[in-house]
Amino acid sequence: MGEETNDDHPRIVLPDGTSAGTPGDANVTERKIERNLEDREYVPVIIKRTDETRRHPDDTLEAAIEEGLEQLNRSLLSLALSSLAAGLIVGFSAMAVAVVQTAMLESQASSLATRLATAVVYPLGFVICVMSGAQLFTEHTATALYPVLDRQSTLTKLLRLWSIIVVGNVCGAAIGAWLHTFAIDVVAARPGYIAIGHHLVDFANSSLFVSAILAGWLMALGAWLTVSSPRLGPQTMFIYVVTFLIGIGGLHHSIAGSAEMFSALFLSSDFTTSQAARFIGVALMGNLVGGSCFVALLNYAHIRRTRSVERTDSAS
């Protein structure tokens, strides 16, 4: 592999004489050159990187960019229906937590036991939601940002995607909570929903915002890890682990929290619509900051920017 100069724009030249790009270009990394060499060396029908192996970080970023582009280019109707479904599905996490919370309240269990028990069931709705392919906002705070950072899409498309998914998720959470209240005598979890509601509104904005940042950070990490592993088993485990951490930490997830908040609002006069709006707004902003800043920007910077192939004086 050598370097060829053309009008002060040196390019990486592969052994077969083809070009891999310009050194210093954000899109040219050592891993990209390796992939180009592999594509020329291996017969197409031979699997050169098996799905049983861990992906190289640059391959994971490429896959995340492709996934982000796919979502950014989806139609409004498709995104709206998918995000509505996600909000409905995540409501089952709220139901599971409320049932366990009610049982722990009745048994007068310790705070630690209650946290552990609710954290065990909290991930269930998320696992169903993510593995079903429904669009959850906290997945796309990072995934949809990668193509924009890579200059393959625009900020306008990103804001469009986020807006559609947020509206769909929150509407789905509200509809799901409304449906669950009709089954409250069967589920028998009214005290649990009310206790959860207080956990959502009894904090100052600053505490709620930081809690939501941490939850958004974890959810975006979970999305990154699912892209890095093509296998279903590890993907499910990653989703479970990150949402278990959210549950045991009592952190605030905007969409699952919306389902919990709407249920508490429908079931008890202890809560008001202004409290619900305050919680949802602060949690959404915190999740957005956590996913976009602590995952998307950092991942893109340390993988794409720091691994770009630079020109050296010793290159030949």
Secondary structure, DSSP 8 states (H G I E B T S, - for coil): -EEE-STT--EEE-TTS-EEE-TT-TT-BHHHHHHHHHHHHS-TTS-SS-TTS---HHHHHHHHHHHHHHHHTS-HHHHHHHHHHHHHHHHHHHHHHHHHHHHHHHTT--HHHHHHHHHHHTHHHHHHHHHTT---HHHHHHHTHHHHHTTSS-HHHHHHHHHHHHHHHHHHHHHHHHHHHHTHHHH--HHHHHHHHHHHHSS-HHHHHHHHHHHHHHHHHHHHHHHH--SHHHHHHHHHHHHHHHHHHT---HHHHHHHHHHHHHH-TT--HHHHHHHHHHHHHHHHHHHIIIIIIHHHIIIIITTB----TT--
